[in-house]
């Protein structure tokens, strides 16, 4: 099933490429026929070749631009504490609201607060 799908994709790409070649060829012939009476046969050929070169350069630039996108700056990984302090400095009202919500939860549930505080103190005691 996968091989069959890959073959269909390959055939579709080849068919599109052949169609593109035929279209570009006939467009070049039409451009040459349109320019020949005004500038002569030789200059019409030169202008058609220049137009083909410009088309190839534009397509190449587009493909290279997609193949090598501009790199984004990668920020170093920061720990949660530094990000929290940056958020508090950038938006102090939000930080104040969060502190108020934590205080309300702590006052509402003293047993849970005591458990969290004892766990934090026990964690610090084991680090020393």
N, C-alpha and C positions, 0 to 999 in steps of 0.2 A: 504494500500500500504506500509506504513512504517512498520507495524507489519509483513507483508509478507517478506519484505526485512530483518528484524531482525531475523526472523525464518531461512531464507536461510543462513545468516551469522553464526547463532548458529550451524546449521547442518554442514556447512563447517568446522567450528572450531572442532567439535566433530570428523568429518571424518579425519581431519589432525592429531588430537591427537591419534586416533586409529591406523592410519598408522604409526605414529612415534613409538608407543608402539610395534607394530609388528616388525618394522625394528630393533629397539634396541634389542628386544628379540632374533631375529634370528642372529644378529651380535654377541650377547653375546654367543649364542650357537656355532657359527662358531669359535669365539676366543677360547672357551673352547676346542673345538675339535682340534684346531691347537696346543694349548699349552699342552694338556694332554699327548701326547707321549714324550714330552721333559722333563716335570717337574712332571708328575704324576697327578692323578685325583684331589687330595686335593689342591695341589698348583695351579692347573689350575683354580679351583673354587675361590681361594683367589685372583688370578690375575684378573679374570673377575670381581669380586666384587670391587677390587681396581680401575679398569678401569671405572666401572659404577659410583663409587664415584667421580672420577676425572671429568667425563663427567657432573655429576650433579652439582659439584662445579663450573665448568666453565660456565654452563648455568645460574646458580644462580648469579654468579658474573656479567655476562652480563646483566641479567634482572635488578639487583639492580643498576648497573651503569646507565642504561637508566631510571629507576624509580626515582633516586635521582641524577640528573646531578649536576656538581659542580656549586656553586653559583657565580654569577658575582658580582663584586663590583658595588654598586649603588652609583652614584655620586649625591650629593645633588643638588637640583634645584637651578640654579643660574639665576640672572636676566640678561636681555639683555645687560645692560651696562657692567657688569663684563666680559661677554663673548666677547663683542666687544674689550675691552681693552686687553684681553688675545690674541685675534686674531691679534691685532695691535702689541703686543709685539713679537708674534711668527713670523709674516710676515709683517715687516714694509713696504716693497715695495707695497704689496697689499693694505695696509691701506693708503699709500700715493696716490695710484691710485684712491681709493674710494673718498678720500678727494678732489682730482683734479676733478673727475667727478661731485661731488656735487657742487664744486665751479663753474664749467662750466655751469651747469644747473641754478645755482643761478644768474650768470651774464647774461645768455640768457633770463631769465624770471624774471625780477625785481618785477613785480606785485605779482607773486606767492611767491617769496621769502619774500616780505613784509607781505603777508598774513600768511605765516608759522611762521615768527618771531613774529608777533603780537599775534598769537594763543598761541605760547609758553610762551610769557610774560604774557598773560592773564591767562594762566593755573597756572603759578607761583604766580600770584597775588592772586588767589583764595585759594591757599594752605596756605598762611600766615595768 
